[in-house]
Amino acid sequence: MFEEMGAASPVRVLYDVPSRLPALLESGEADAILVSSVDALRVADRRMAEGVCIGSRGAVKSVRLFSKVPPAEIQKLALDQSSMTSNRLAQIILGERYGVRPETVELAPNLETMLEQADACVLIGDIGMMTDGSGLTVLDLGAEWVALTGKPFVWAAWIGNEKVTPELAWWLNRAAACVGSSDGAEPEYIWRNRKTMVARAMSQANWPEETARDYFESVMAYKMDDSMLEGLREYQRRLLANGFEDATHFPELIGAAEGAVA
């Protein structure tokens, strides 16, 4: 959205690899960073913009586990090096839904290579979405989480320090409204933003247009309502119950400026 607003944008957007984002925050170069749920829960004294997230309420399609054997028979699990949140979620699901706690190994995200070294693997993002699971048992981790808990799942949230203000939270909420479903009563730049996101997914990830539209407008959820917050708290509880003892810090919620976001 902010790019579509051009010179009128109140927010400057920086792009970097996920591993670099905390350094941008600590240096003051960034006021807020979009980080995975695990990262949001691991550092003390963080603030989180209330009302906005990247979440799902069912099948997420882009975070999947592929297995050569039935889930209850998995003895070794290959983890995607790029996603601690998804990796830990997979281990929780296998332990609590299927009664197995497999040995794990982190590998580069490639189905064939991972399954040469393990019974099953976790793949996320474009690779997780587009990988052909023919002949394999495939678990959608978003759907599995809902089956386990009855709650939605928060994949990422906007985290920062004291610079996460109600005003910034308002703008982040407004940006999130640009990629969800629409009632048609929105400024033109929001429609341009949706079109840009779909086009980018089609060109960079080779997604069919229907797949891209469905993913951004129907599969993913961008509003962190009470049910999403409870889903995040449930994830924290289950992380701790499953031995992931670093997930002890729930961020302070910073609400959007009153009356600014519907």
Buried (B, 14 or more C-beta within 10 A) or exposed (E): BBEBBEEEBEBEEEEEEBEEBBEBBEEEEBBBBBBBBBBBBBBEEBBBBBBBBBBBBBBBBBBBBBBBEEBEBBEEBBBBEBBBBBBBBBBBBBBBBBEBBBEBEEBEBBBEEBBEEBBBBBBBBBBBBBBEBEEBBBBBBBBBBBEBBEBBBBBBBBBBBEEBBBEBBBBBBBBBBBBBEEEEEEEEBBBBBBEBBBEEBBEEBEBEEEBBBBBBBEBBBBBBBEBBBBBBBBBBEBBBEBEBEEBEBBBEBBBBBEEBBE
